[in-house]
């Protein structure tokens, strides 16, 4: 098995966890978890589950990371919507409309959006026939002179430009 591209250590009694990667990268898949108490959730995910607070936009979201590609976004919201929580799946902008049309053709009324999100993406929410919430996330281009880019710099993140 080729493990040269994996961030998961080879199983061994002396295996060490990989270091947390603190750079921002395109996440291929991640959950967005609504919480009624953002601070308590951050404490649980960090102190209990071993994630780190990569960055927080106060009152709007906390981006947590454990190993590379183990990202979670905590957002204020109703946690009861977690009953059929599914992944956020990366896509490109042009895919949103075609996926929405295909899903609506199969199950009318199953899509919501696309909606612009505070983490610089456009998202389409899809409810599958079994009730799972799948969100397709298309990253938006980031103008290095934009207020959004400056907000990221203010959080201490490296933004090109």
Secondary structure as UniProt FT lines:
FT   TURN            4..5
FT   TURN            13..14
FT   STRAND          29..35
FT   HELIX           38..43
FT   HELIX           44..48
FT   STRAND          52..57
FT   TURN            58..60
FT   STRAND          61..65
FT   TURN            68..69
FT   STRAND          71..76
FT   HELIX           79..84
FT   STRAND          85..91
FT   HELIX           93..106
FT   TURN            108..109
FT   STRAND          111..117
FT   TURN            118..120
FT   STRAND          121..127
FT   TURN            129..130
FT   STRAND          133..139
FT   TURN            144..145
FT   HELIX           147..154
FT   TURN            155..156
//
